[in-house]
């Protein structure tokens, strides 16, 4: 079984647990100037599972084109599920690729007043 070329894993750092129920979308823009101008299109949507992962955002056969990808994490919805407010209503992680690799993993460590991300493997 193949894997989506873009995957994610969200950890709730305040609880020390995977963040289940985080809505995620992926947008694409052909250039960084187009992305900065808001000229991107949503190409995928999903929600994190019990392990805080969203493994099937795109079909495994989806070929990534060069350009800018923006992974949006709807953190306001997640924290509302737990009766909390979040300083950040969403987190956008934008990255640019010029020669697509077979897989990009975009993790997010999340708390109500902070977040961190990195390129995972």
C-alpha positions as CSV (number, residue, x, y, z in Angstrom):
1,X,0.0,0.0,0.0
2,X,1.4,3.4,-1.0
3,X,1.5,6.6,1.1
4,X,0.4,10.1,0.4
5,X,3.3,12.2,-1.0
6,X,2.6,14.7,1.8
7,X,1.8,13.4,5.3
8,X,1.5,15.1,8.7
9,X,1.7,14.2,12.4
10,X,0.3,16.6,15.0
11,X,1.3,16.3,18.7
12,X,-0.4,18.2,21.5
13,X,2.6,19.3,23.5
14,X,0.4,20.6,26.4
15,X,-1.2,17.2,26.8
16,X,1.7,15.1,25.7
17,X,-0.6,13.2,23.3
18,X,-1.3,12.9,19.6
19,X,-3.7,15.6,18.5
20,X,-6.8,13.8,17.2
21,X,-9.4,15.7,15.1
22,X,-7.2,18.5,13.6
23,X,-8.6,19.5,10.2
24,X,-5.8,19.8,7.7
25,X,-5.8,21.2,4.1
26,X,-3.1,21.4,1.5
27,X,-3.0,24.2,-1.0
28,X,-0.7,24.5,-4.0
29,X,0.6,27.6,-5.9
30,X,3.0,27.3,-8.8
31,X,5.3,30.1,-7.5
32,X,6.2,31.7,-4.2
33,X,4.9,35.1,-5.5
34,X,1.5,33.5,-6.4
35,X,1.4,31.9,-2.9
36,X,2.2,35.2,-1.3
37,X,-0.6,36.9,-3.2
38,X,-3.1,34.2,-2.0
39,X,-3.3,32.6,-5.4
40,X,-3.3,29.0,-4.3
41,X,-5.8,26.2,-4.7
42,X,-6.8,23.6,-2.1
43,X,-5.7,20.2,-3.4
44,X,-6.5,18.0,-0.3
45,X,-8.4,18.0,3.0
46,X,-8.3,15.6,5.9
47,X,-8.5,15.2,9.7
48,X,-5.9,13.7,12.0
49,X,-6.7,10.3,13.3
50,X,-6.3,8.8,16.8
51,X,-2.5,8.8,16.4
52,X,-2.5,12.5,15.3
53,X,-1.6,11.5,11.8
54,X,-3.2,12.3,8.5
55,X,-1.7,9.6,6.2
56,X,-4.0,9.8,3.2
57,X,-4.2,13.5,2.3
58,X,-3.3,12.8,-1.3
59,X,-3.6,9.7,-3.4
60,X,-0.3,7.7,-3.3
61,X,-0.1,8.1,-7.0
62,X,-0.3,11.9,-6.9
63,X,2.8,13.4,-8.5
64,X,3.9,16.7,-6.8
65,X,4.6,19.5,-9.2
66,X,7.3,22.0,-8.5
67,X,5.9,25.0,-6.5
68,X,4.7,26.1,-3.1
69,X,2.6,23.8,-0.9
70,X,0.8,25.2,2.1
71,X,-0.3,22.8,4.9
72,X,-3.0,24.5,7.0
73,X,-3.8,23.1,10.4
74,X,-7.1,24.3,11.8
75,X,-6.0,24.7,15.4
76,X,-9.0,26.7,16.6
77,X,-11.3,23.8,15.8
78,X,-9.0,21.4,17.6
79,X,-8.8,23.4,20.8
80,X,-12.5,24.1,20.7
81,X,-13.1,20.3,20.8
82,X,-11.3,20.5,24.2
83,X,-13.1,23.5,25.5
84,X,-10.0,25.7,25.1
85,X,-9.2,28.9,23.2
86,X,-6.1,29.1,21.0
87,X,-4.0,32.2,20.3
88,X,-3.4,30.9,16.8
89,X,-6.7,30.1,14.9
90,X,-4.7,28.2,12.3
91,X,-1.1,27.4,11.4
92,X,0.1,27.6,7.9
93,X,3.3,25.7,7.0
94,X,4.5,26.7,3.5
95,X,7.3,25.0,1.8
96,X,8.7,25.2,-1.7
97,X,10.0,22.4,-3.8
98,X,11.8,22.6,-7.2
99,X,12.6,18.9,-7.7
100,X,9.8,16.9,-6.0
101,X,10.9,14.0,-3.8
102,X,8.5,11.0,-3.4
103,X,7.5,12.1,0.2
104,X,7.3,15.1,2.4
105,X,6.4,14.7,6.1
106,X,5.2,17.9,7.9
107,X,5.0,17.5,11.7
108,X,3.5,20.0,14.0
109,X,4.0,20.3,17.8
110,X,1.1,22.3,19.1
111,X,0.1,24.1,22.3
112,X,-2.5,26.8,22.8
113,X,0.1,29.6,22.7
114,X,2.9,28.1,20.6
115,X,3.8,25.7,17.8
116,X,6.9,24.3,16.1
117,X,7.4,22.4,12.9
118,X,10.2,20.9,10.9
119,X,10.8,18.7,7.9
120,X,10.2,15.2,9.0
121,X,11.1,11.9,7.4
